[in-house]
Amino acid sequence: MPITRRQQYKPIKVPTMNIPMAANFILQRQSTPAKYHAEPAPEGEHLDLILRAAMSAPDHGNMRPWRFLLVRGAALARLGDLFAEGFTRRNPSASAELIERERSKPTRSPLLILLIASPQPNPKVPEWEQMMSLGAAAEHMQLMAQALGYGSIWLSGERCQDRWLLEQLGLQASEKLYGYLAMGTPTEDCTAKRRADAWSVTQDWPG
Ligand SMILES: Cc1cc2nc3c(=O)[nH]c(=O)nc-3n(C[C@H](O)[C@H](O)[C@H](O)COP(=O)(O)O)c2cc1C
């Protein structure tokens, strides 16, 4: 019997003991700390799929108020030098140990995807909606990376607000860095995380 439009959009009741594979996959999304990222990084068709996943994020007005910068290969160490210089500028009395720690951060993973917010004025789409859209795009990329067997983690830190550093990276004054996704091939299985009960943050509105 053909499915009517009404039936098609009925909420799906997921059976507890037989969760479809894709649903189960979403439930098992988790980050992989950068110390467990090894070569190879996603590249070629895999990288293309990860970037395409971002483009199916919900996006009011189809504005795509973001852009991405890939950092890989020799550029990782160069970014580390910029991190270290920015850190020293922000913390002139920092110890050599802390500066070197900051320098080492980008080189822990073979690929970084810098998440650049490029908000555009739009009377119907306030900036917060545009930023939510970037958040969804980032998580789509993490999900796709995991589906392809890679580990990833979304990282940020005070460096993301450092205008000097952002200028070195070529960001416009109107742009912001909303962190970066660090990715690689996982050396540890970080799955099976316990998650909070969804019903502890969900209620029926009594009307
Ligand atoms: C915008 C954003 C920035 C984040 N920045 C950091 C960070 O700088 N350092 C960190 O350890 N985790 C950071 N996290 C959290 C991790 O990406 C990750 O979500 C967290 O470790 C929980 O792990 P899970 O994703 O497996 O639940 C950030 C998450 C978001 C959404």
PDBQT file of the ligand as one rigid body, heavy atoms in Angstrom, charges set to zero:
ROOT
HETATM    1  C1  LIG A 301      32.181  25.128  21.074  1.00  0.00    +0.000 C 
HETATM    2  C2  LIG A 301      32.909  24.039  21.842  1.00  0.00    +0.000 A 
HETATM    3  C3  LIG A 301      34.193  24.272  22.308  1.00  0.00    +0.000 A 
HETATM    4  C4  LIG A 301      34.873  23.298  23.033  1.00  0.00    +0.000 A 
HETATM    5  N1  LIG A 301      36.146  23.536  23.470  1.00  0.00    +0.000 NA
HETATM    6  C5  LIG A 301      36.807  22.585  24.165  1.00  0.00    +0.000 A 
HETATM    7  C6  LIG A 301      38.162  22.790  24.586  1.00  0.00    +0.000 A 
HETATM    8  O1  LIG A 301      38.781  23.805  24.306  1.00  0.00    +0.000 OA
HETATM    9  N2  LIG A 301      38.761  21.805  25.298  1.00  0.00    +0.000 N 
HETATM   10  C7  LIG A 301      38.105  20.638  25.619  1.00  0.00    +0.000 A 
HETATM   11  O2  LIG A 301      38.699  19.782  26.265  1.00  0.00    +0.000 OA
HETATM   12  N3  LIG A 301      36.846  20.413  25.203  1.00  0.00    +0.000 NA
HETATM   13  C8  LIG A 301      36.181  21.352  24.485  1.00  0.00    +0.000 A 
HETATM   14  N4  LIG A 301      34.902  21.118  24.064  1.00  0.00    +0.000 N 
HETATM   15  C9  LIG A 301      34.236  19.861  24.451  1.00  0.00    +0.000 C 
HETATM   16  C10 LIG A 301      34.663  18.668  23.605  1.00  0.00    +0.000 C 
HETATM   17  O3  LIG A 301      34.605  18.961  22.226  1.00  0.00    +0.000 OA
HETATM   18  C11 LIG A 301      33.737  17.447  23.872  1.00  0.00    +0.000 C 
HETATM   19  O4  LIG A 301      32.435  17.721  23.455  1.00  0.00    +0.000 OA
HETATM   20  C12 LIG A 301      33.746  17.084  25.341  1.00  0.00    +0.000 C 
HETATM   21  O5  LIG A 301      35.034  16.628  25.691  1.00  0.00    +0.000 OA
HETATM   22  C13 LIG A 301      32.717  16.004  25.679  1.00  0.00    +0.000 C 
HETATM   23  O6  LIG A 301      32.967  14.841  24.964  1.00  0.00    +0.000 OA
HETATM   24  P1  LIG A 301      31.836  14.178  24.065  1.00  0.00    +0.000 P 
HETATM   25  O7  LIG A 301      31.709  15.045  22.836  1.00  0.00    +0.000 OA
HETATM   26  O8  LIG A 301      32.309  12.811  23.812  1.00  0.00    +0.000 OA
HETATM   27  O9  LIG A 301      30.575  14.210  24.879  1.00  0.00    +0.000 OA
HETATM   28  C14 LIG A 301      34.230  22.063  23.306  1.00  0.00    +0.000 A 
HETATM   29  C15 LIG A 301      32.949  21.825  22.804  1.00  0.00    +0.000 A 
HETATM   30  C16 LIG A 301      32.286  22.798  22.092  1.00  0.00    +0.000 A 
HETATM   31  C17 LIG A 301      30.887  22.515  21.561  1.00  0.00    +0.000 C 
ENDROOT
TORSDOF 0
